[in-house]
């Protein structure tokens, strides 16, 4: 049975650093059925049926200066026009075919039901004003504590190629020139926490500036939603003008229940069903006091706009360096 959407809602973009909880936030916002959930069209590894424009860098910066290929492509994506022909030509495995079926179904159901798109895409972090001004998206910016972000990357052993930022002249000119030296130094560092801190600083310094000049942008902290998911999402739904339905509340309760695992498994890193309270403290078990102090010093200037001293508190018992 299709969902009937009597109210015309604008599209939504949920963004923030990768591993900041954007998947959880995006899926919880889509839970009431008003929007069709579309995952990471600016991901370099996305399926071509989702968005047709070429993406050559992680965290691509899109503005009116370089929108030529992106604007018509994203208009198609937001209209939920799936590129079936492009997708068929790209298939290489049964897994690809399964993803095609999943995405094509989401797009088709959304169009038939009159749903606008809800884009979840961390890699749109530096393109938010373009999505708002050129495509009419409502913006949700997700912040996550720098230690939680860094410890997640450490656990997964995920690094980052800073050339993806430094090789974008438009991005550097628009946002990141003040971070050039730090990004260049991080590029040479082998310490994954140092690299994570530099990336966190770059993204959330931009978010701080956006929060000051774009009062229409909504900024939420992952930690606030985790501590009280129902109240936190109710407030976010109200800010976005979305109906907080019983279906949405039930989905949020299920996704944050204490019966869920306290940590995402490495085999299913995009699982959103976690014990949200337990997940808050995972970083305290993963990184040492010395590592925390170094990361705190590295991110202090930017983190102060989002987090207090109390948000850095750790238990007396600390993990060992090899944990």
N, C-alpha and C positions, 0 to 999 in steps of 0.2 A: 504494500500500500504506500503510495507516495505521500510525502509531507506537503500540505498546502500552506503556503507562506502568504498570508493576507497583507503583511506589511513589507514594504520595500526597504530592505536594509542595505547600507553601503558595503562594499567589500572590506575585509579586515586583513591587515598584515601584522603577524606576530613575529617579532625579531629580537635578537640579542645574541651574545656570543654562543657558539656551539657548546654543548654541554652546560647550558644555563637553564634548561627546563622549558625551552620553547615548544618542544613536542607535547609535553604535558599540558602547558597552557593552551596551545592551539586545539588539542583534542578536547579539553574540558570546555572550551568556548563553543566548539562545534557540537557539543553533546545534546543541546536542545533541539537540533535539527534545522535551525534557521539558515545555516551556511554549509556549503560543501567544502570539506577539508582537502586542501591541496598542499602537498609536501615539497618544499625546497626546489622551486623552479630555477633558482640560481646556483644550485649545487652542480659542480662540474660533472658529476657522475649521474645526473638525473636522466630519466628516460626522455627521449626527444618528443614523444607524444604530448608531454605535459607542457612544454614551452619550446618553441622552435629556434629561438635566437642562440647563436653560439656563445658559450661562456668559457672564457680562457683563463680567468683568475678566480681564486677563492676570494670572497668579499669584494666582488665587483662593485665599483662605484658608478652609478648611472645618474646623469643629470640631463638637462636639456641640450648640453653640448654633444653628447654621444648617444642620444636616445634613438637615432634613426632606425636601427634594427630592433631595438627592444620594445619600442612603443607599440607597434602593431602586433608583435608577438605576445606581449602581456595583455593587450586588449583581447586577443583570442583566448588566452588562459583565463582571464577574469570572466569572460563570457562562457567559459566551460566548453569551448570548442576543442575537442581532442584531436590531435594529429595522428589519426589511425594509420594513414599511409606511411608517414615517416617512421612510426613505431614498427610497423610490419617489416620495413626494410632494415631495421636495426636489430632484429631479433637474432640472438646467437645461442640461446639455451632455453630449456623449459622454464627456468627461473625468470628469464626475461618475459616469456609468454605469460607467466602468472602475474607479473607486475603489470603487464599491458592490460590484462583482464581486470585487475583491481582498479587501475586508474581510469580505464575507459568506462567502467561501471559507475564510479564516483561522478565522473563528468556527465554521463548520460542521465543519471538519476537527478543530479543537481539541476540540469537544464530543464528536464521535464517538470520538476517541482518548483521551478522559478527561484532556486536558491542562488544567492550571490556566493562568490568564492571567499574562503578564508585561507589565506596563504600563511603557512608556517615556514619561515625561511631565515635562519641565522645569517646567511650570507647576503642578506639585504640590509645589514646593519648600517652601511654607509650610503644607502640609497633611499632612506626613509622619506625625505622631503619630496623626492621625485614621485614615489608611489602615492603620497598624499596629494600633491598638487596636480599631477598629470593624470592620475588614475582614480582619484577620489577615495583612496583607502583610508579607513580609520586605523590609527597606529597604536599598537601595544608593544612597548619596549620592556623586555624582561631583564632585570639585573639579578646577578647571583654573586654571592660573596667571593672575593678573589681567591681565598684559600680553598673554598669548595670547588671552584672552577679549576684551579691548578691541580688540586689533588685528584680530580676526576681524570684529567689528562695524564697525570703520572700513573694512575692505576691502569689506564688503557694503553700506556706508552705511546700516546699520540703526540707527535711533534707538529711543527707548522713551518712552512716555507715562507719566510718573510719577503721573498722576492715577489710573492703574490700581491703584497701591498706596495713595496718599494718600486715595482715596475709599472705602477699605474700613476702617471704624471697628474692626471685629473684628480685622483684620490688624494695624492700628497698635497697638491695645491689647495684643494677644497677643505681638507680636514687634518691631514697627518704630518704636515711639515714640522710642527713643533716636536714630533715624536721621531723624526728621522734618525737622529743619533742613537736613541734608545733601541729602535727597531734594527738598525744596522748592527749594534752591539749584540742584541739578542740573536741575530742571525748567525753570529760567530760562536755563540755560547752552546755548550753541550749539556747544560743544566736545563732540564725540561721545565722546572719551576720558574727559572729566570725567563725562559721563553714564554711561558704561560702568563707571567706577570706583565711582560711588555705588551702582549696582545690584549690582555684585559685592560691595561691602561689606555691603549689606543681606542678601543671600542667604547669604553665607558666615559672617557673624557668627551668623546663626541656626544654620547647620550646626555651627559650633564649640560653641554651647550644646547642641545636640542630641547631639553626640558625647560631651559631658560627662555628660549625664543619661540617655542612652539607649545603654548598652553593647551592646544588641542591634542597633543600627543599624551598618551597615558603611559606612565612608568610604574611598573609593579616590581616588587622584590620577590624572588622565588621563596625566600625564607618566610615572608609574611603569609603567602598562600599555603605554605607547608604547615605552619603552626595552626592555622584555623582555616582549612580549605573551604568549608561551606560559606562562612562569613566573608572570606576573601573573594571567592568567586562571585558571590551575590553582589558585592560592591562593584566588581569589575563588569558583571553583566549590566548593572544599572548604569554605569558610566558609558557603556557601549549602546545602551538602549535595546538590549536583548531580553527576551522573556526568560525568566529563571523558572523553568518548568520542573515538575516532579521528576521527569526523565533526566534532566540535567543534574539535579541534586543527587539522584541515585547513582549516576555515573561518577560524580565527584567523590561521593562517599566510598564507592567501590575502589576507585583508583588510589585513594589515600588511606585506606583502612590499615589498622594495626595488624590485621591478619596477613597482609602482604609481606613479601620479603623486605628487609631493611636496606638492601643494596641491589642495584641492577646487576644481572649476571653478564659476564663478558660475551656470552653466546646470544644475548638478546638485549643489546644496549639501548634500544629504543622502547623498551617496555615502560609503560607509564603507570602500571599498577605496583606501587611501592608504599611501604609504611612511611608516610611523609614526615612524621615526627622523628623517626629513627634516621631517616636519610639526612636530616639537618646536621647531624653530628658526625657523619662519616669522615669528613675531612680531618677531624681531630684524631682519628685512628690511623690515618694514612701518612700524615706528615709530622715531622718532629717539631719540638719547640724551636730549635735553631732555624729550621726551614721556615716555620711560621713567622719568626721574627724577621728573617731576611725578606720574605714576601711582603710582610706588612710594611717594612721600610720602603721597598720598591714601589708599592702601590699607594702609599699613604696620601699623597696629594689628591688623587682621584677618588680613592675609596672613602675619604672623609665626606664626600658629597652624598654618599649612599649608606654608609655604615658608621656606627659609633665604636668607641673603645670596647664596650661590653660585647659587641659582636665578634671580637677577636679572642674572647676568653676561652681557655682550654682547661681540661681537667688536669689534676696533679699528675696522674699516671700518663706517661707519654709513650708513643710507639718508638721502637728502636729504629736506627737509621736504615736497617735492611728490611724492615717490615713492608 
